[in-house]
Amino acid sequence: MVKFIRKKLFDDNIGVRIVTLVCIFCFLFLGVTIISYYLLPEGFLRNKNSTTDFETSKNIFVGAMQIFLYNSISVFAIIFGSLFAKKKDGVYVSYGYSCFVVGIVLAAITLGTGSFTDATVNVPLLERLVSLFYVTKYAGLVEMMGQVLITCSLAGKALVMTEGKVTTTRKVKDLRCKKIEVAVFACGLLLMFLGAVIESNTIVNMGV
């Protein structure tokens, strides 16, 4: 099963890669959120979540740029991780997917334990999950879908590839980027920026 999923994540068809990663995202995010809700204390990551002290401009556009640049840290991690790959079962598996998974797990734990803000109200699990779909108010789902597109567009773009003890490298000019992959990467960035705008608008309107 793992071998099958791995091959789908690096399929030549980017549509297959996206569908596969979305399925993994749904299963992983939902599972970790539920487990953390029941097994971890409320506010488990609150003091470790730097966004609780992250102040943004009261101007929606300026605030959106600040949030977008802050969230770009995760994008840079995915891009950097995608530059390295290790061969497993005949497929060069990039570390970009690992960076994405780590980010999703942290986001799921944060949601499950209510660690996004300093609020002390214990919101029911179902309400927390449903709130993800209020995309005009909460940007989490939009931003994570942006990361899905970015991660999938970079699959197979490693510059440093390891097979056993042998490491080979290639130059940037040797990478073959399809137009659809460039377009998907751009759409991913647009979703990340849209999420930043949504988040900034919510912060300004709530007077946070």
Accessible surface in RSA format (square Angstrom, percent):
REM  Atomic radii and reference values for relative SASA: ProtOr
REM  Chains: A
REM  Algorithm: Lee & Richards
REM  Probe-radius: 1.40
REM  Slices: 20
REM RES _ NUM      All-atoms   Total-Side   Main-Chain    Non-polar    All polar
REM                ABS   REL    ABS   REL    ABS   REL    ABS   REL    ABS   REL
RES MET A   1   170.99  88.5 125.15  82.8  45.84 109.1 107.02  91.0  63.96  84.7
RES VAL A   2   101.65  66.9  99.48  90.1   2.17   5.2  99.97  86.9   1.67   4.5
RES LYS A   3   104.62  51.0 102.66  63.0   1.96   4.7  48.05  43.2  56.57  60.3
RES PHE A   4   115.92  58.0 111.00  68.8   4.92  12.8 114.82  69.6   1.10   3.1
RES ILE A   5    49.60  28.2  49.33  36.8   0.26   0.6  49.60  35.7   0.00   0.0
RES ARG A   6    44.10  18.5  42.37  21.6   1.73   4.1   7.13   9.7  36.97  22.4
RES LYS A   7    98.98  48.3  93.19  57.2   5.79  13.8  48.83  43.9  50.15  53.4
RES LYS A   8    66.31  32.3  66.31  40.7   0.00   0.0  19.98  18.0  46.33  49.3
RES LEU A   9    20.36  11.3  20.36  14.6   0.00   0.0  20.36  14.3   0.00   0.0
RES PHE A  10    32.13  16.1  10.42   6.5  21.70  56.5  11.52   7.0  20.61  59.0
RES ASP A  11    42.26  29.6  36.43  36.3   5.83  13.8   6.00  14.1  36.26  36.2
RES ASP A  12   117.18  82.1 108.01 107.5   9.17  21.7  29.79  70.1  87.39  87.2
RES ASN A  13    85.83  59.2  77.27  74.7   8.56  20.6  21.75  52.3  64.08  61.9
RES ILE A  14    14.65   8.3  12.31   9.2   2.33   5.6  12.31   8.9   2.33   6.3
RES GLY A  15    31.27  38.6   0.00   N/A  31.27  38.6  30.83  84.6   0.44   1.0
RES VAL A  16    47.26  31.1  43.06  39.0   4.20  10.1  46.39  40.3   0.87   2.4
RES ARG A  17     7.93   3.3   7.93   4.0   0.00   0.0   0.05   0.1   7.89   4.8
RES ILE A  18    35.77  20.4  35.77  26.6   0.00   0.0  35.77  25.8   0.00   0.0
RES VAL A  19    96.08  63.2  94.02  85.1   2.06   5.0  96.00  83.4   0.08   0.2
RES THR A  20    20.13  14.3  15.85  16.1   4.27  10.2  12.94  17.4   7.19  10.9
RES LEU A  21     1.56   0.9   1.56   1.1   0.00   0.0   1.56   1.1   0.00   0.0
RES VAL A  22    45.77  30.1  45.77  41.4   0.00   0.0  45.77  39.8   0.00   0.0
RES CYS A  23    76.38  57.8  67.49  75.3   8.89  20.9  28.63  72.5  47.75  51.5
RES ILE A  24    42.72  24.3  39.04  29.1   3.67   8.9  42.66  30.7   0.06   0.2
RES PHE A  25     9.52   4.8   8.93   5.5   0.59   1.5   9.52   5.8   0.00   0.0
RES CYS A  26    67.69  51.2  61.46  68.6   6.22  14.6  30.63  77.6  37.05  40.0
RES PHE A  27   169.74  84.9 160.68  99.5   9.06  23.6 167.34 101.5   2.40   6.9
RES LEU A  28    44.49  24.8  42.88  30.7   1.61   4.1  44.49  31.2   0.00   0.0
RES PHE A  29    10.59   5.3  10.52   6.5   0.08   0.2  10.59   6.4   0.00   0.0
RES LEU A  30    85.41  47.6  85.06  60.9   0.35   0.9  85.26  59.9   0.15   0.4
RES GLY A  31    27.13  33.5   0.00   N/A  27.13  33.5  26.63  73.1   0.50   1.1
RES VAL A  32    27.86  18.3  27.09  24.5   0.78   1.9  27.50  23.9   0.36   1.0
RES THR A  33     0.00   0.0   0.00   0.0   0.00   0.0   0.00   0.0   0.00   0.0
RES ILE A  34    63.13  35.9  63.13  47.0   0.00   0.0  63.13  45.5   0.00   0.0
RES ILE A  35   102.25  58.2  98.99  73.7   3.26   7.9 102.25  73.6   0.00   0.0
RES SER A  36     2.32   2.0   1.72   2.3   0.61   1.4   2.28   4.8   0.05   0.1
RES TYR A  37    55.53  25.9  38.96  22.2  16.57  43.1  15.75  11.8  39.78  49.0
RES TYR A  38   150.79  70.4 119.06  67.7  31.72  82.6  85.50  64.3  65.29  80.5
RES LEU A  39   136.09  75.8 106.34  76.1  29.75  74.8 109.51  76.9  26.58  71.5
RES LEU A  40    58.10  32.4  48.11  34.4   9.98  25.1  49.24  34.6   8.85  23.8
RES PRO A  41    85.22  62.1  73.35  66.9  11.87  43.1  84.59  69.8   0.64   4.0
RES GLU A  42    70.49  40.5  39.99  30.3  30.51  72.6  32.34  62.6  38.15  31.1
RES GLY A  43    14.32  17.7   0.00   N/A  14.32  17.7   1.47   4.0  12.85  28.8
RES PHE A  44    81.00  40.5  68.86  42.6  12.14  31.6  74.31  45.1   6.69  19.1
RES LEU A  45    25.52  14.2  25.52  18.3   0.00   0.0  25.52  17.9   0.00   0.0
RES ARG A  46    39.64  16.6  38.34  19.5   1.31   3.1  15.02  20.5  24.63  14.9
RES ASN A  47   151.86 104.7 113.56 109.7  38.30  92.2  31.43  75.6 120.43 116.4
RES LYS A  48   151.03  73.7 116.22  71.3  34.81  82.9  94.62  85.2  56.41  60.1
RES ASN A  49    26.03  17.9  18.22  17.6   7.81  18.8  10.33  24.9  15.69  15.2
RES SER A  50    68.21  57.6  53.93  72.0  14.29  32.9  50.73 108.0  17.48  24.5
RES THR A  51    57.74  41.1  44.22  44.8  13.52  32.2  40.21  54.0  17.52  26.5
RES THR A  52    36.16  25.7   7.37   7.5  28.79  68.6   6.75   9.1  29.41  44.5
RES ASP A  53   120.84  84.6  95.98  95.5  24.86  58.8  36.63  86.2  84.21  84.0
RES PHE A  54    74.04  37.0  52.82  32.7  21.22  55.2  56.88  34.5  17.17  49.1
RES GLU A  55   156.28  89.7 134.05 101.4  22.23  52.9  52.00 100.6 104.28  85.1
RES THR A  56    19.78  14.1   2.26   2.3  17.52  41.8   2.99   4.0  16.79  25.4
RES SER A  57    33.91  28.7  21.69  28.9  12.22  28.1  19.70  41.9  14.21  19.9
RES LYS A  58   130.30  63.6 116.94  71.8  13.36  31.8 104.23  93.8  26.07  27.8
RES ASN A  59    81.46  56.2  72.13  69.7   9.33  22.5  20.68  49.8  60.78  58.8
RES ILE A  60    65.45  37.2  61.58  45.9   3.86   9.3  61.58  44.3   3.86  10.5
RES PHE A  61   129.85  65.0 125.53  77.8   4.32  11.2 128.14  77.7   1.71   4.9
RES VAL A  62    68.63  45.2  67.47  61.1   1.16   2.8  68.62  59.6   0.02   0.0
RES GLY A  63     0.00   0.0   0.00   N/A   0.00   0.0   0.00   0.0   0.00   0.0
RES ALA A  64     0.05   0.0   0.05   0.1   0.00   0.0   0.05   0.1   0.00   0.0
RES MET A  65    69.75  36.1  69.75  46.2   0.00   0.0  63.60  54.1   6.15   8.1
RES GLN A  66    67.24  37.6  62.08  45.4   5.17  12.3  22.93  48.8  44.32  33.6
RES ILE A  67     5.04   2.9   5.04   3.8   0.00   0.0   5.04   3.6   0.00   0.0
RES PHE A  68    38.13  19.1  38.08  23.6   0.05   0.1  38.08  23.1   0.05   0.1
RES LEU A  69   113.06  63.0 104.05  74.4   9.00  22.6 104.29  73.2   8.76  23.6
RES TYR A  70    65.48  30.6  57.83  32.9   7.65  19.9  50.08  37.6  15.41  19.0
RES ASN A  71    29.37  20.3  24.75  23.9   4.62  11.1   8.88  21.4  20.48  19.8
RES SER A  72    11.22   9.5  11.21  15.0   0.00   0.0   5.82  12.4   5.40   7.6
RES ILE A  73   111.77  63.6 109.55  81.6   2.22   5.3 110.33  79.4   1.44   3.9
RES SER A  74    39.54  33.4  33.06  44.1   6.48  14.9  37.05  78.9   2.49   3.5
RES VAL A  75     5.68   3.7   5.68   5.1   0.00   0.0   5.68   4.9   0.00   0.0
RES PHE A  76   133.42  66.8 130.36  80.7   3.06   8.0 130.90  79.4   2.52   7.2
RES ALA A  77    44.89  41.3  34.51  53.3  10.38  23.6  43.61  61.4   1.28   3.4
RES ILE A  78     2.43   1.4   2.43   1.8   0.00   0.0   2.43   1.7   0.00   0.0
RES ILE A  79    53.56  30.5  53.30  39.7   0.26   0.6  53.30  38.4   0.26   0.7
RES PHE A  80   129.06  64.6 127.76  79.1   1.30   3.4 128.93  78.2   0.14   0.4
RES GLY A  81     5.68   7.0   0.00   N/A   5.68   7.0   5.68  15.6   0.00   0.0
RES SER A  82     2.95   2.5   2.95   3.9   0.00   0.0   2.03   4.3   0.91   1.3
RES LEU A  83    55.44  30.9  55.44  39.7   0.00   0.0  55.44  38.9   0.00   0.0
RES PHE A  84    69.42  34.7  69.42  43.0   0.00   0.0  69.42  42.1   0.00   0.0
RES ALA A  85     3.12   2.9   1.09   1.7   2.03   4.6   1.09   1.5   2.03   5.4
RES LYS A  86    86.42  42.2  86.42  53.0   0.00   0.0  30.22  27.2  56.20  59.9
RES LYS A  87    70.62  34.5  54.64  33.5  15.98  38.1  13.72  12.4  56.90  60.6
RES LYS A  88    93.31  45.5  87.67  53.8   5.64  13.4  40.69  36.6  52.62  56.1
RES ASP A  89    77.01  53.9  47.45  47.2  29.56  69.9  15.21  35.8  61.81  61.6
RES GLY A  90    59.60  73.5   0.00   N/A  59.60  73.5  26.22  72.0  33.38  74.8
RES VAL A  91    24.21  15.9  20.68  18.7   3.53   8.5  24.21  21.0   0.00   0.0
RES TYR A  92    68.66  32.1  62.27  35.4   6.40  16.6  46.89  35.2  21.77  26.8
RES VAL A  93    29.19  19.2  27.58  25.0   1.60   3.9  27.58  24.0   1.60   4.3
RES SER A  94     2.58   2.2   1.79   2.4   0.79   1.8   0.52   1.1   2.06   2.9
RES TYR A  95   100.68  47.0 100.50  57.2   0.17   0.4  77.41  58.2  23.27  28.7
RES GLY A  96     0.30   0.4   0.00   N/A   0.30   0.4   0.30   0.8   0.00   0.0
RES TYR A  97    13.15   6.1  13.05   7.4   0.10   0.3  13.14   9.9   0.01   0.0
RES SER A  98    56.63  47.8  50.53  67.4   6.09  14.0  29.88  63.6  26.75  37.5
RES CYS A  99    41.40  31.3  27.74  30.9  13.66  32.1   7.05  17.9  34.34  37.0
RES PHE A 100     3.38   1.7   1.99   1.2   1.39   3.6   3.38   2.0   0.00   0.0
RES VAL A 101    49.03  32.3  48.99  44.3   0.04   0.1  49.03  42.6   0.00   0.0
RES VAL A 102    88.27  58.1  85.85  77.7   2.43   5.8  88.17  76.6   0.10   0.3
RES GLY A 103    31.23  38.5   0.00   N/A  31.23  38.5  25.35  69.6   5.88  13.2
RES ILE A 104     1.32   0.8   1.32   1.0   0.00   0.0   1.32   0.9   0.00   0.0
RES VAL A 105    41.90  27.6  41.82  37.9   0.08   0.2  41.90  36.4   0.00   0.0
RES LEU A 106    93.45  52.0  93.30  66.7   0.15   0.4  93.45  65.6   0.00   0.0
RES ALA A 107    26.99  24.8  21.16  32.7   5.83  13.3  26.32  37.1   0.67   1.8
RES ALA A 108     0.03   0.0   0.03   0.1   0.00   0.0   0.03   0.0   0.00   0.0
RES ILE A 109    30.81  17.5  30.81  23.0   0.00   0.0  30.81  22.2   0.00   0.0
RES THR A 110    13.00   9.2  13.00  13.2   0.00   0.0   2.52   3.4  10.48  15.8
RES LEU A 111    14.23   7.9  13.99  10.0   0.24   0.6  13.99   9.8   0.24   0.6
RES GLY A 112     0.69   0.9   0.00   N/A   0.69   0.9   0.00   0.0   0.69   1.5
RES THR A 113     0.78   0.6   0.00   0.0   0.78   1.9   0.78   1.1   0.00   0.0
RES GLY A 114    19.64  24.2   0.00   N/A  19.64  24.2  15.24  41.8   4.40   9.8
RES SER A 115     0.00   0.0   0.00   0.0   0.00   0.0   0.00   0.0   0.00   0.0
RES PHE A 116   102.00  51.0  94.73  58.7   7.27  18.9  94.73  57.4   7.27  20.8
RES THR A 117    78.19  55.6  75.12  76.2   3.07   7.3  67.39  90.5  10.80  16.3
RES ASP A 118    97.82  68.5  82.23  81.8  15.59  36.9  36.03  84.8  61.79  61.6
RES ALA A 119    56.89  52.3  41.00  63.3  15.88  36.1  52.62  74.1   4.27  11.3
RES THR A 120   120.11  85.4  93.97  95.3  26.15  62.3  66.89  89.8  53.22  80.5
RES VAL A 121   112.62  74.1 100.29  90.8  12.33  29.7 106.30  92.4   6.32  17.1
RES ASN A 122    94.69  65.3  73.89  71.4  20.80  50.1  27.71  66.7  66.98  64.7
RES VAL A 123    46.83  30.8  45.98  41.6   0.85   2.1  46.83  40.7   0.00   0.0
RES PRO A 124    74.42  54.2  72.77  66.3   1.65   6.0  74.42  61.4   0.00   0.0
RES LEU A 125    24.03  13.4  21.69  15.5   2.35   5.9  21.69  15.2   2.35   6.3
RES LEU A 126   130.56  72.7 127.15  91.0   3.40   8.6 128.18  90.0   2.37   6.4
RES GLU A 127   100.14  57.5  93.99  71.1   6.15  14.6  37.11  71.8  63.03  51.5
RES ARG A 128    12.02   5.0   9.34   4.8   2.67   6.4  10.03  13.7   1.99   1.2
RES LEU A 129    29.53  16.4  29.38  21.0   0.15   0.4  29.43  20.7   0.10   0.3
RES VAL A 130    60.83  40.0  60.24  54.5   0.58   1.4  60.81  52.8   0.01   0.0
RES SER A 131    23.24  19.6  23.22  31.0   0.02   0.1  12.41  26.4  10.83  15.2
RES LEU A 132    23.98  13.4  23.28  16.7   0.70   1.8  23.84  16.7   0.14   0.4
RES PHE A 133   141.14  70.6 124.75  77.3  16.40  42.7 124.75  75.6  16.40  46.9
RES TYR A 134   120.60  56.3 116.03  66.0   4.57  11.9  85.63  64.3  34.97  43.1
RES VAL A 135    58.00  38.2  56.78  51.4   1.22   3.0  56.78  49.3   1.22   3.3
RES THR A 136   116.37  82.8 100.73 102.1  15.64  37.3  76.90 103.3  39.47  59.7
RES LYS A 137    90.72  44.3  88.12  54.1   2.60   6.2  41.20  37.1  49.52  52.7
RES TYR A 138    89.78  41.9  86.99  49.5   2.79   7.3  60.00  45.1  29.78  36.7
RES ALA A 139     7.35   6.8   1.71   2.6   5.64  12.8   1.71   2.4   5.64  14.9
RES GLY A 140    28.61  35.3   0.00   N/A  28.61  35.3  22.85  62.7   5.76  12.9
RES LEU A 141    32.12  17.9  31.94  22.9   0.17   0.4  31.94  22.4   0.17   0.5
RES VAL A 142    17.20  11.3  14.28  12.9   2.92   7.0  17.20  14.9   0.00   0.0
RES GLU A 143    23.86  13.7  23.86  18.1   0.00   0.0   4.77   9.2  19.09  15.6
RES MET A 144    15.90   8.2  15.90  10.5   0.00   0.0  15.72  13.4   0.18   0.2
RES MET A 145    48.54  25.1  48.19  31.9   0.35   0.8  28.33  24.1  20.21  26.8
RES GLY A 146     0.00   0.0   0.00   N/A   0.00   0.0   0.00   0.0   0.00   0.0
RES GLN A 147    21.82  12.2  21.82  15.9   0.00   0.0   0.00   0.0  21.82  16.5
RES VAL A 148     1.05   0.7   1.05   0.9   0.00   0.0   1.05   0.9   0.00   0.0
RES LEU A 149    32.38  18.0  32.38  23.2   0.00   0.0  32.38  22.7   0.00   0.0
RES ILE A 150     0.00   0.0   0.00   0.0   0.00   0.0   0.00   0.0   0.00   0.0
RES THR A 151     1.79   1.3   0.76   0.8   1.04   2.5   0.76   1.0   1.04   1.6
RES CYS A 152     0.00   0.0   0.00   0.0   0.00   0.0   0.00   0.0   0.00   0.0
RES SER A 153     3.99   3.4   0.83   1.1   3.16   7.3   0.83   1.8   3.16   4.4
RES LEU A 154    30.62  17.1  30.62  21.9   0.00   0.0  30.62  21.5   0.00   0.0
RES ALA A 155     4.04   3.7   0.50   0.8   3.54   8.0   1.19   1.7   2.85   7.6
RES GLY A 156    43.52  53.7   0.00   N/A  43.52  53.7  30.83  84.6  12.69  28.4
RES LYS A 157    21.26  10.4  20.96  12.9   0.30   0.7  11.44  10.3   9.81  10.5
RES ALA A 158     2.85   2.6   2.85   4.4   0.00   0.0   2.85   4.0   0.00   0.0
RES LEU A 159    31.62  17.6  31.59  22.6   0.03   0.1  31.59  22.2   0.03   0.1
RES VAL A 160    42.63  28.1  41.78  37.8   0.85   2.0  41.78  36.3   0.85   2.3
RES MET A 161    29.43  15.2  28.66  19.0   0.77   1.8  19.66  16.7   9.77  12.9
RES THR A 162    36.74  26.1  36.74  37.2   0.00   0.0  21.22  28.5  15.52  23.5
RES GLU A 163    84.47  48.5  80.72  61.1   3.75   8.9  25.28  48.9  59.20  48.3
RES GLY A 164    59.70  73.6   0.00   N/A  59.70  73.6  40.80 112.0  18.89  42.3
RES LYS A 165   209.93 102.4 172.20 105.7  37.72  89.8 121.24 109.1  88.69  94.5
RES VAL A 166    96.85  63.7  92.95  84.2   3.89   9.4  95.95  83.4   0.90   2.4
RES THR A 167    76.95  54.7  48.44  49.1  28.52  68.0  31.13  41.8  45.82  69.3
RES THR A 168    65.55  46.6  61.19  62.0   4.36  10.4  61.44  82.5   4.12   6.2
RES THR A 169   100.94  71.8  73.58  74.6  27.35  65.2  40.20  54.0  60.74  91.8
RES ARG A 170    77.02  32.3  62.66  31.9  14.35  34.2  25.46  34.8  51.56  31.2
RES LYS A 171   134.05  65.4 128.28  78.7   5.76  13.7  85.58  77.0  48.46  51.6
RES VAL A 172   106.69  70.2 100.10  90.6   6.59  15.9 100.10  87.0   6.59  17.9
RES LYS A 173   165.22  80.6 126.69  77.7  38.53  91.7  87.96  79.2  77.26  82.3
RES ASP A 174    73.07  51.2  56.04  55.8  17.03  40.3  19.76  46.5  53.31  53.2
RES LEU A 175    33.91  18.9  17.43  12.5  16.48  41.4  17.56  12.3  16.35  44.0
RES ARG A 176   215.11  90.3 198.43 101.2  16.68  39.7  75.11 102.7 140.00  84.8
RES CYS A 177    76.73  58.0  46.76  52.2  29.97  70.4  14.34  36.3  62.39  67.3
RES LYS A 178   105.00  51.2  97.18  59.6   7.82  18.6  80.41  72.4  24.59  26.2
RES LYS A 179   187.80  91.6 178.18 109.3   9.62  22.9 122.80 110.5  65.01  69.2
RES ILE A 180    91.61  52.1  86.21  64.2   5.40  13.0  89.30  64.3   2.30   6.3
RES GLU A 181     9.45   5.4   8.37   6.3   1.08   2.6   3.41   6.6   6.03   4.9
RES VAL A 182    89.96  59.2  86.27  78.1   3.69   8.9  89.61  77.9   0.35   1.0
RES ALA A 183    47.76  43.9  40.14  61.9   7.62  17.3  47.08  66.3   0.67   1.8
RES VAL A 184    15.70  10.3  15.01  13.6   0.68   1.6  15.70  13.6   0.00   0.0
RES PHE A 185    51.68  25.9  51.68  32.0   0.00   0.0  51.68  31.3   0.00   0.0
RES ALA A 186    45.72  42.0  43.07  66.5   2.65   6.0  45.01  63.4   0.70   1.9
RES CYS A 187    60.30  45.6  59.18  66.0   1.12   2.6  10.39  26.3  49.92  53.8
RES GLY A 188     0.00   0.0   0.00   N/A   0.00   0.0   0.00   0.0   0.00   0.0
RES LEU A 189    59.17  33.0  58.12  41.6   1.05   2.6  58.39  41.0   0.77   2.1
RES LEU A 190   121.20  67.5 117.15  83.8   4.05  10.2 117.89  82.8   3.32   8.9
RES LEU A 191    50.90  28.3  50.82  36.4   0.08   0.2  50.89  35.7   0.01   0.0
RES MET A 192     1.04   0.5   0.99   0.7   0.05   0.1   0.99   0.8   0.05   0.1
RES PHE A 193    58.02  29.0  58.02  35.9   0.00   0.0  58.02  35.2   0.00   0.0
RES LEU A 194    84.31  47.0  82.78  59.2   1.53   3.8  84.31  59.2   0.00   0.0
RES GLY A 195     0.00   0.0   0.00   N/A   0.00   0.0   0.00   0.0   0.00   0.0
RES ALA A 196     0.00   0.0   0.00   0.0   0.00   0.0   0.00   0.0   0.00   0.0
RES VAL A 197    49.02  32.3  49.02  44.4   0.00   0.0  49.02  42.6   0.00   0.0
RES ILE A 198    21.92  12.5  19.36  14.4   2.56   6.2  21.92  15.8   0.00   0.0
RES GLU A 199    58.83  33.8  57.98  43.9   0.85   2.0  18.35  35.5  40.49  33.1
RES SER A 200     0.37   0.3   0.12   0.2   0.25   0.6   0.24   0.5   0.13   0.2
RES ASN A 201    48.59  33.5  48.59  47.0   0.00   0.0   7.10  17.1  41.49  40.1
RES THR A 202    18.04  12.8  14.61  14.8   3.44   8.2  16.62  22.3   1.43   2.2
RES ILE A 203    35.39  20.1  35.22  26.2   0.17   0.4  35.39  25.5   0.00   0.0
RES VAL A 204    41.04  27.0  28.12  25.5  12.92  31.1  28.28  24.6  12.76  34.6
RES ASN A 205   109.68  75.6  72.13  69.7  37.55  90.4  28.55  68.7  81.13  78.4
RES MET A 206   121.02  62.7  85.04  56.3  35.98  85.7  87.29  74.2  33.73  44.7
RES GLY A 207    59.99  74.0   0.00   N/A  59.99  74.0  29.41  80.7  30.58  68.5
RES VAL A 208   102.97  67.8  73.52  66.6  29.45  71.0  98.24  85.4   4.73  12.8
END  Absolute sums over single chains surface
CHAIN  1 A    11967.1      10269.2       1697.9       8354.7       3612.4
END  Absolute sums over all chains
TOTAL         11967.1      10269.2       1697.9       8354.7       3612.4
